[in-house]
Amino acid sequence: MKYPEYVDAEDRIIVADKNGKRRREVRVTCPNCRRERYVRAEKIHTGLRENTFTGLCHSCYARHSSDRCKNQRGKRNPFWKGGKHIDSCGYILCTVQPSHRFFCMANRANEISEHRLVMAEHLGRPLSRKEHCHHIDGNRLNNHIDNLALMTSSNHSRFENLLNHGKVERKDVLDYVLERK
């Protein structure tokens, strides 16, 4: 097997992992910064499939890939996922551009919660910070307009407290609604 010039196939070591499995590692010199490290021999395999091993160390590879995508923002970036993602609370966030008509509702990262965006588009106006958009069935991923109800922040917190203590049911949401569909 022929290795690239940055691989020293003569300098090999055998390493055992925590399960006791043994594997061969060979010394590799980063072609960019000339730092040496040991890499598993299987990663350098130059067989029938296309070889994707560059020999770059972690820091040089990270610098290389960030330079490659630096000027590719939005849809042109190869890591673009459609402008939507789920936040830590379980809500879908949508990325909007400054030219979007409801951009005034966006946070610092130019994102709007999808359920608020759906309600704003249904009403034809941006929502204020004191207006809360409630999911009737409790599913934060179901952002269909039939599942959303607009409430004031005080009514929303009152309803959620009563719901958490078992004093009301989800179907009683209509008593607290400011506007629905």
C-alpha positions in Angstrom: 0.0 0.0 0.0 1.3 3.5 -0.9 0.9 6.1 1.7 0.9 9.9 1.1 4.2 11.7 1.8 3.0 13.1 5.2 2.5 9.6 6.6 5.5 7.8 8.1 4.5 4.1 7.6 7.8 2.9 9.2 6.9 4.5 12.6 4.1 2.3 13.9 2.7 1.7 17.3 0.1 -0.7 18.7 -2.4 0.9 21.1 -5.0 -0.9 23.2 -8.3 1.0 23.9 -10.3 0.7 27.1 -12.0 -2.5 25.9 -8.6 -4.2 25.4 -8.9 -4.1 21.5 -5.6 -3.5 19.8 -5.1 -1.3 16.8 -2.2 0.0 14.7 -1.4 3.7 14.6 1.1 5.4 12.3 2.8 8.7 12.6 1.4 11.5 10.5 2.9 15.0 10.0 0.4 17.8 9.4 1.2 19.2 5.9 0.2 22.7 7.1 1.8 23.2 10.5 4.2 20.3 10.5 3.0 19.0 13.9 3.3 15.2 14.4 0.6 12.9 15.8 -0.4 9.3 15.6 -3.5 8.3 13.6 -5.3 4.9 13.3 -4.0 3.2 10.2 -7.6 2.4 8.9 -8.3 6.2 8.5 -5.5 6.5 6.0 -6.6 3.6 3.9 -6.2 4.4 0.1 -8.3 1.7 -1.4 -11.0 1.6 -4.0 -13.1 4.3 -2.4 -12.1 8.0 -2.6 -9.6 8.9 0.1 -10.8 11.8 2.2 -7.9 11.8 4.7 -6.2 15.2 4.4 -3.5 14.7 7.0 -4.4 18.0 8.6 -4.4 18.2 12.4 -7.7 19.3 14.1 -6.9 23.0 14.4 -5.7 23.3 10.8 -8.7 21.3 9.5 -11.1 23.6 11.4 -9.4 26.7 10.1 -9.5 25.2 6.5 -13.2 24.4 6.6 -14.2 27.7 8.2 -12.2 29.6 5.5 -14.0 27.6 2.8 -17.5 28.6 4.1 -16.8 32.1 5.4 -18.5 34.0 2.6 -21.3 31.5 2.0 -24.2 32.7 4.2 -27.7 31.4 4.3 -28.8 29.0 1.5 -25.3 29.1 -0.2 -23.6 27.6 2.9 -23.2 23.8 2.6 -24.3 23.4 6.3 -27.7 25.3 5.7 -30.6 23.3 7.1 -33.5 25.5 5.8 -33.4 28.2 8.4 -35.3 26.3 11.0 -34.2 24.5 14.2 -35.7 23.5 17.5 -34.5 25.4 20.6 -33.8 24.0 24.0 -37.4 24.6 25.1 -38.9 22.6 22.2 -40.1 25.4 20.0 -39.3 25.7 16.3 -37.3 28.9 15.5 -37.3 30.3 12.0 -34.4 32.5 10.7 -35.7 35.7 8.9 -34.0 38.3 6.8 -34.2 42.0 7.6 -36.4 42.5 4.6 -39.1 40.2 6.1 -42.3 42.0 7.1 -42.3 40.6 10.6 -38.6 41.1 11.2 -39.5 43.5 14.1 -40.5 40.4 16.1 -37.0 38.7 15.7 -34.5 38.2 18.4 -30.8 39.2 18.2 -30.0 36.1 16.1 -32.7 37.1 13.5 -35.0 34.2 14.7 -38.7 34.2 15.4 -40.7 31.4 17.0 -42.6 29.7 14.3 -45.9 29.6 16.2 -45.7 33.4 16.7 -44.9 33.9 13.1 -47.9 31.8 12.0 -50.2 33.8 14.2 -48.8 37.1 13.0 -49.2 36.1 9.4 -52.8 35.0 10.2 -53.6 38.3 11.8 -51.7 40.4 9.3 -49.8 42.3 12.0 -46.8 41.8 14.2 -47.5 40.5 17.8 -46.5 42.6 20.7 -44.3 41.2 23.5 -47.4 41.1 25.8 -49.2 38.8 23.5 -48.6 35.0 23.9 -49.5 32.4 21.3 -50.7 29.3 23.1 -50.6 25.7 21.7 -54.1 24.3 22.5 -53.0 20.6 22.4 -49.8 21.3 24.2 -47.6 20.0 21.3 -45.0 22.8 20.7 -44.2 21.3 17.3 -47.8 21.5 16.0 -47.9 25.1 14.7 -51.0 24.8 12.6 -53.3 27.9 13.0 -56.2 25.7 14.3 -53.9 24.7 17.2 -53.0 28.2 18.2 -54.7 30.7 20.5 -53.7 34.3 21.2 -53.7 35.4 24.8 -52.4 38.3 26.9 -49.3 37.4 29.0 -51.3 37.6 32.3 -54.1 35.3 31.0 -51.5 32.9 29.6 -49.6 32.6 32.9 -52.9 32.2 34.8 -54.2 29.5 32.5 -50.8 27.6 32.6 -50.8 27.7 36.4 -54.3 26.4 36.7 -53.5 23.7 34.1 -50.4 22.6 35.9 -52.4 22.3 39.2 -55.2 20.3 37.5 -57.9 22.9 38.1 -58.7 23.3 34.3 -58.3 21.2 31.3 -56.8 22.0 27.9 -60.3 22.3 26.3 -61.1 25.3 28.7 -58.5 27.5 26.9 -61.3 29.4 25.1 -62.2 31.1 28.4 -58.8 32.8 28.5 -58.3 33.5 24.8 -57.8 37.0 23.4 -58.2 35.9 19.8 -58.4 32.5 18.1 -58.4 31.7 14.4 
